[in-house]
Amino acid sequence: MDIARSINTALRKVPAWPLYVLGMLPAASYFYWAVTNQLGADPLKALEHQLGIWALQLLIATLLVTPIRNLFNVNLIKYRRAIGLLAFFYVCLHFTTYLWLDQQWAWATIWKDITKRPYIIIGMLAFLGLVPLAVTSNNASIRRLGPAGWKALHRLVYPVAVFGAVHYLLLVKAWPPEPFVYLGIILILLGYRFLRLQRRRLAAQAG
């Protein structure tokens, strides 16, 4: 408890805004490496892949905030909005790289991909699910929707995270362990939330 209290005291002095700057540095680095041909034989595909990986990792980070608070009493809530918006930023970069650099705005091919390839369909669902979350990630939306309505809407992050992991799993051809690890972490985090909710309901009924 003393360690958690010390961490929380230190975090109160650390604003959330530097996260936006730090969070954009990997994207800038990967674009630089792609332009300078430092991402392997197919730098465009590597760029697109890495942007997607960062988006998925940041989504997982948003899901970790609540369990860290519940299990270790370390409060990272004030950083969750920045992490979530950075996840959306990376998803937008990932999607734009596909549309612009990969497909070069060839809308007939893009439409065929969106309607025929399951991993792109699932990826699009994840992207569309993130849009209302990003748009309402502000205090004005919380006031307008009310805390309960806002929380209900932002539970969309749960299926979005699953869709993102499944998108990655279907995208890779050899099925290495990495996408399974991401999907497993997400399912564990969602399972934790479900069990905690069930305990609260049982406690309320018993009380």
Secondary structure, 3 states (H helix, E strand, C coil): CHHHHHHHHHHCCCCCHHHHHHHHHHHHHHHHHHHCCCCCCCHHHHHHHHHHHHHHHHHHHHHHHHHHHHHHCCCCHHHHHHHHHHHHHHHHHHHHHHHHHHCCCCHHHHHHHHHHCHHHHHHHHHHHHHHHHHHCCCHHHHHHHHHHHHHHHHCCHHHHHHHHHHHHHHHCCCCCHHHHHHHHHHHHHHHHHHHHHHHHHHHHHHC
